[in-house]
Amino acid sequence: MNPDMVIGIARQAIQVTLLVALPILGIGLVVGVLVSLVQAATQIQEMTLTFVPKIISIFVGLLILLPWIMNHLVTYTTELFQNIPNYVH
């Protein structure tokens, strides 16, 4: 296994991680901004008010996106395991 292969595997792992994590993080970001706008408009400055909508929206997003996430993770893992003989020489 040469350094180029290791860098390629690491690059692909980072790409899969970002691809899987970004939709969930985006949901949390959008809901957080919307709740902050509502708080600013109504002048309700309760710190714990932002957590409940974000947690619920992230949970719902995970439920909806879980098949897609699992498909990407299983595909990456399967390709990695299938290429083990190529990495060993």
C-alpha positions, 0 to 999 in steps of 0.5 A, a space after each residue: 500500500 503506497 501513500 497515494 492509496 492511503 490518501 485516496 482512502 482518507 479522501 473518500 472517507 472524508 467525502 462520505 462523512 461530509 455527504 452524510 452529515 451535511 443534510 442533518 447539519 443543514 436542517 439544524 442550521 435552518 431551524 436554529 436561524 428560524 427560531 432565532 428570528 422568531 425570538 428576535 421578533 417576539 423578544 422572547 429570549 429563552 435560551 432553552 427554546 432553541 433546543 427543542 425545535 432543533 432536536 425534533 427537526 434533526 430527529 425527523 430529518 434522520 428518520 427521513 434520510 436514514 435509508 439514504 444515509 445507510 445506502 451511502 455508508 454501506 456502499 462505501 464500506 462494501 467497496 472498501 472491503 472488496 478492495 482489500 486485496 488491492 491494498 495488501 500487495 
